[in-house]
Each structure stands twice: as C-alpha cells, then as structure tokens.
Amino acid sequence: MKNRIQGLTILGIMILMVSCASKPIVPEQIQAQVKTDDIALSMQRVADWQIAHFRDVYDLKFRKGPHHILDWTNGALYVGMLKWASISGDPRYQAWLRSIAEQGEWTLHRRMYHADDHIVGQLYLDLYRRYNDAAMLTKTQESLDYIMANPSKQSISIEGSKNFQRWTWCDALFMSPPVWAKLSNITGDDKYVDWMVEEFKATTDHLYDAKEGLYYRDSNYIGKLVNSKKVFWGRGNGWVYAGLTLVMNELDPKSAHYAYFKKIYLEMTDTLIDIQTDQGHWAMSLLDDENYPTPETSGTSFFTYGLAWGINRGLLKKQKYLPKVLNAWQTLTSHITEDGMLGYVQPIGAAPGQAWPDKTEVYGTGAFLAAGSELYKLLGGLQPVPIKRSKNLANAIEMSDQALEQEQFE
C-alpha cells in the first residue's frame, strides 16, 4: 500500500509538471508574487541607506575620499533618487536633492566638454520643473550654448585613453544627451535637441553593432574577442539603454528624432530579453554569462528600468516582457543587505570585471531606484506610495549633512 501511495504521489507530481509545462505562467500570476508595497519598501530602505552613506568611500583601493557631489557617479544617483522622490510622497527626499544642488551652485562639473560632468544638469533641470526658478537652469544653458558655439574638434574615436570631449564612450549617452533633450523641451528651442541628435548619431555609427543590437564600450573593444566572444559590457549597455528612455521622455513620439531612438531601443530590447540569465540578471559581459556568472546589479537595474519603461509607454507588450522584468526585480532585491545596501554593484570600470555581495556604489543605487519607480507604476501602485514615512530618513539626512559640512568643494 505504501509503495502504491508513493507511486500515485510521483505520478501526481509528474502530471502537475506536465500541466505546468503545457500552461505557461501568465504575467498576472507572476505579478501576484511582487507587491507594490514591497517594491516601495525596498526602495525606501535602499534610498535611506544611501543617503546615510552618501559620503562613504566605496573603493578604498583607488580612492582617498568620497565622490564630488557633482561627479557622474552621484549624478546617476540623483536621476534615480528623483524618480523615487516623485512617487514617495515624502518631501524630505526632494529637499535633500535640492540642498545638494544648492551646494553645487547649480553649475555643471569642472570639464566643459566631458559628458560625465554634464549629468548633474539632469538634476537641475528636473528641479527647475518643480520650482520654476530660472537660476536652476541658467548655468547649464550657458554651458551648452558655449559647447554649440565652440564644438570640439576631437575625433569620435577614443584612441586609447584620450579624446573625451565628444561622446566617444557609450556611458556618455546616459550622461549628457538627456540634459540637451530636457533643456530643449523646457525652452522650446530645437537647437539643443538637434545638436544632441547629431552627436548621438556620430557615437552610434561608431560604437553600435547593429547585428548584435549592442554597443561597444569604446573603440578599444571593437573587434576584440574574449573567450571567443565579442565584448559588450553589461553596465555600459545599461547606460545606453536607460539613456535612450531619458531622451525619448523629452521628445514628441511622432517626431523623426523619436523614431530614431525608438528603433535602437527596440533592437536592444530584442537582444536583452534573449540574453537575460535564468537567475534574472544580465552578465557583466553580455554575450558570455558562462565565464561571467557573478550577478551585477547596476547594469541589471538599468535594463529592468528600461524594460518596465517600455511596457508603461506601450512600446513593449506586457504579456511578453513583464515576466522578464519581474524576474530581474526579484534577483535585484535578493541582493539587498539586511541594513539596506544594494550589493553586487560592479566598481567603477570600463569593461566586464568582478562584483561582490558586500560592495556597492552610488550609481547602482540610482539605477535600482529608477527600476523600482518604473515597476511600481507598471504594477498600478498608488501615488504617493501608501507606506509609512521612513523613521530612518531624518538620521540619514543628518549624517549626510554633517559629512558635507566638513568638506570643501571647488
């Protein structure tokens, strides 16, 4: 009798497995596993941890002090933090961001032409939209006007480790183009977006592999093979993919410019859903997950954000793409430490490398908050989010403010 029961049990399991295999899980069933309040709570925890640790030094081996508040690393954090602030209902997040902008005196970072030093302009222009204070955009506009009037004569090829006045590396397509697009939209002057599109096309013509639907990080990787595979850096393509959405947010969907960016976005999407790992993340070398099995949360967050954005805008079918987004989100949240730090963020680099569960960076947090904010809206979350105001935020802001008071900024 016991053997018979065991046989029936095994048979039942086999029937269930066949049944499940023949009836694919639909997005509604997967969606039931991810609650909007849980998404918001994860973002709250990560945002609060990051503010408390805003002035930490994340790479003790190569850095002696924290990132400058106008550095590209923090600029990426501000992009995601603004998205979280816009849905959280807690005005302290936006107030903290404004205080950072005020300390930066609403100016771009040191290097006039370098895309990395433009990204903080995204913070200024989005705050301008909230407060309508001309002082928040004036210096950014003056810088872009100067660049257009005095365009760099450098090559579009990076040539080793020089030529950074133009967008010669793919990360730049996240850092600078959205600033131009936002300013064009705010001012109503097409000259900014027209100039940006021409430069974006120059970079794309140089670095985009249309066959693979991916960007080389820079000219040093064109034609390079590692493990007999082309090298497409995960976070590098994450920068591009997210950057495309930030630009398209500012464009008329019926315009020729929008159609140009949309085409690239959809081509990259086709590739990304094919190469997502079973665990839900994307490999640091996108076509070589076998040799780069370690999860990496900054690139994965950018891809998650971009996919969710596309579903929200009606560019991607929910039935097909939502399972991919939820799979990615679940793996991302599995790498949040007990105290709220997002782990497995690859350190600053320019190629596939290593990541660790106890290592993070500010740009990883920014990407995560962008992803969570877009997914929250995709799943129909109420705005402002119906969760309790953070008890940790006041202390986090105090820690950030005290650390900033001890620093001197140029």
N, C-alpha and C positions, 0 to 999 in steps of 0.2 A: 504493500500500500504506500509506504514511504517513497519508494522509487517511482511509483506511478505519479504521486503528487509532485515530486521533483521534476519528472518528465513533463507534466502538464504546465508547471511553472516555467520551465525553459521554453516550452512551446509557446506559452503566452507571451513571454518576452520577445521571442523571435517574431511572432505575429505583430506585436506592438512596434518592433523595429522596422518591419516591412511597411506597416501602416504609416509610420512617421516619415519613412523614406519616400513613400509614394505621395504624401501630402506635405509639401514644403511649408515651413513655418511662415506665416504672413506677417507683415510689419506690425499689425495690431497686437499679435501675440508676443512679439519681441518687445514692443513698446511697453507692454504691461510690466516688463522686468525693470524698466527705467522710469522712475517717478520724477516729476518736475521739481518737487520739493527737495528731493535728494540731490538733483543737479544743482539747485541753488545753494544748498548747504555745503556741497563740495566746493563751489566757487567761493563762498563766504570764507570757508576755512583756509583755502589757498591764498585768497586775497589778503586776509588778515595776517597770515604768517609772513607773506612777502612784505607787507608794509612794515611790520615789526623788524624784519631783517633787511630792510631796504639798503642800509649802508654796510652790509656784510661784504667781505671779500670772498668771492666764491672759488677763485683759483689761486691758492696761496703759493703755488709753484711759480707762477708767471706774473702775479700782480702784487704790488705792495699796498695798494689802497683800493677803496670802492670805486665803482664806475662814476664818472662825472654825471651829474644829473641830466645833462644834455646829450650824453653819449647814446649811440644807436641801441645799445643793449637796453637801456632804460626807456628809450623811445618806443621799442616794441612792447615793453611792459605797459606803457601808458595807453597804447592802442587797445589792448585787451581790458585794462582796468576801466577805461572809459565805457566800454561796452557793458561791463558788469555794473558800473555806476548808473548807467541809463535804465537798467531794469530793477536794480536792487531796492529802490525806494529809500535808501539810507543816504542822506545828503552828505554825510561825512566823507564818503569815497571821492565824490566830486570836489568837495572842499579841499581835500588833501592834494588832489591833482592840480587844482588851481594854485595852491600855495607853492607847489613845485614850479609851475610856470612863472609865477611872480618872482621866485628866486632866480630863475633863468632870464628874467627881464624880457621875456617874450622874443628872444633872439635865437637864431639858429646857432649851431655849434661853430667851432673855430674855422673850419676849412670851407671856403666859399663854394667850391665846386663838388666837394665829396658828398656822394649820396647819403652816406652814413650820418653826416652832420645835418641833413635836411629833415630826418624823420620826426624830430621833435616838433616840427611845424604842423604835423597832423594833430598833435595835442592842442596847439594854439588855435588852429582854425576850427576845431570842433568845440573848443571852449568859447570862441567868438560867436558861434552859432547859438550858444546857450545864453550868453550875456550881452551880445551886440555892442561890445566895446572895441572901437577901432584900434586902440593901442595893442590889442591882442593879435592883430594880423599885419600891422603896418611894416614891421621889420622883416617879416617873412616875405611880404610882397616886394619890398625894396631889394632883397637878396635875389629873388627870382628875376626881377626886372634887370638887374645887373648881369646875371648869367646870360639872359637872352641877348642883351646888348653887346656882351663880350664873350661869345661862345668859345669854349675850349677848343684848341687845335690838336689835342692829343688823339692818338689812334683809338679805335674802338676795341683793339686787341690789348689785353692786359700786359703782354710781353714780360713774362717772369713775375716780377713783383712791383711793377710801376704802372703808370697810366691809370690813375683813379679819379681823374677829373670828369670822365664820362662814365656811363653805366657799363663798365667793362666786365663786371662780375654779376652773376644772376641775383645775388642778395639785394643788389641795388634796386631791383624792380619792385621791392617792397618798401624800401626806404624813401625814395624820392618821388616817383610818379604820382602816388596818391596826393601828395602835397600840391602838385601842379593842378591835378584834377579838381581838388577841393577849392583851391583859390579861383580857378576858372568858374566854377559853379557859383561860388559866393559873389564874385564880382560881376558875373555875366559877361566876362571878356574871354572870347575863344582863343586869344593868342596864347594863353598859358597851356591849355589842353592841346592845341595844335602843335606847339613846340614839343611838348612831352611825348606825343604820339610818334613824332619823327625820331626822337631819340630812342624810344622804346622799340621801334621797328629796327633801328640800327643794331641794338643789342640782340634782338630776337633773330635777325638774319644771321648774326654771328654765332650765337650760342644754342639756338633751338634745334634739336634733332627731330624733325617732323616725322621721321619713320618711327621713332620710339615715343614721341609725344612727351619729351622731357628736355630739360635744359642742362647743358654742361655748366659747371660752376664758373669756369672761365676758360680762356683759350689754352691754358696748360693741360686741360683734360680732354680736349678734342682729339679723338683718335687713340687715346690712351686706354689700354686694357689691363685689368687686374683680375686674376682668376679667369682669364679668357672672356671677361665681360666688360662692357662699357661702364665707365664710372659716372653715375648720376647720383650726386649727393642728396640724401634724404631731406635734411633741413633746407638745403639750397633750393630745392624744388618746392619745398613748403613755403619759403619766402615768396617765390614767384606766384604760386597758386593762390595764396592769400592776397598778395598784392593785386592780382587781377580783379578779385572781387572788390577790393577797396576802390580801385579805379572805376569799375563798372557801376558802383554805387552812385557815382557822381555824373554819369552820362545818361543822355536820352536813349532809352532802349531801341528807338527807331533810327538812331544815327549810324553813320558809317563807322565812326570810331568804336561804338559799342559792338558792332558786328565783328570788327577786327579782334577785339579782346575776347569776345564770346567764343569765337572759333578756336582760339588757343585754349581757353578754359575747358571746352568740351573735349578737345583732343587729349589734354592732360588727364581729364576725368576718366576717359576710356582706359588709359594706361593704369591709372591709380587703382581702379577697382579690380583690375586683373592681377595686380602685384601685391595687394594687401595680404599680409600673412594670416594664417589661420588663427593666430593669437590676437589679431586685431590691430597690430601696429604695422608700420612700414619700416623696412630695413634702412640702416644708415647708408648702404649702397643699394639703391632701389632695385636693381636687377640681380642682386647677389645676396639674398637673405640667407642662403646656405652658409656663407662664410662670414656673415654679419648678423648672427641670430639675436644679439642683445637688443632688447627693446629700447626705443629712443622716443621720448615724449614731446620734444619741441616740434620736430617735423610732423609727427603723428597728430599733434594738436592742430597744426596749421591745415593739414589735409582734412581733418574732421570738421574744422570750421568751414573750409571751402565747400565741402560736400553738403553740409547742412544748409549753408547759404544758398547753394544752387537749388535745393529742394524748396526752400522758402520762396525763392524767386520764380518758381515754375519752370526752371531750366532742366531740372532732373526729376524723373518720376519717383515718387515716394515709395511705391511698391518695390522698386528695384534697388534704390540706394539707401533707404533708411536702415535696413539690416547692417549695411557696411558701417554707417555712422554709429549705430548703437554698439556694434562690436568694438569699434575703436574707442568709444567713450568708456565702455566697461573696462578695457585694458588700461586706459589712462587713469581712471580713478583707483584702480588696483595698485598704482604706484605712488599714491599719496601717503605720506608717512602719518603716524598717529598724531603728530603735532601740527600737520597741515602743509608740510613741504612736498612739492611735486618732485619726485625723484626721477632718475634715468634721463636727465637732460644732458645732452652731449655738450661738453665745454666749447668755448669759442674755437672755431676752426674753419677750414675751407674744404674739407673732404670727409669721407667716412672715417670713423675712428672708434672711440670707446665711450661708454656711458656706465654710470654706477647708480645703484639704488639710493645712495646717500649723497648724491651730487645734484645740484640744481643750478639754475641761472635765471636772471630776471626775465629774459626774453621767453623762456619756457613757460613761466607763469603767465605772461601776456598772451601767448598763443593758447594756453589752456582756458583762460577766461574768455577769449574770443570764441573758442569752440563751444564752451558751455553756454554762453549767452545765446548763440545761434541755435543750439539744440533745444534750449529751454523754450524759445519762441516756436520752434518747429513742432514741439510736442504740446503746444497750446497752453503754456504756463501763464498764469495770471500776472499782470504787471500793475503796480510793483509786486515783487515776489512776496507771497504770504508766509514769510518765515520771520522769526523773532529777530529784532535788531541785535547785531553782534555785541556780546559783552566784552569781547577781546579787542575791539577796534580802537577804543579810546586809549588803551595802554599801548597798542601797536603804533598809533599816530604819535603818541608822546615819545616813544623810543626813537621813532624816525626823526622827529623834530629835534630832539636833544642831540642826536648824532650829527644832524645837518648844521646845528649851531656851532659845532666845533670845527667845521670845515671852511676852507676859503675857496671860493670859486672865481675863476677868471672868465 
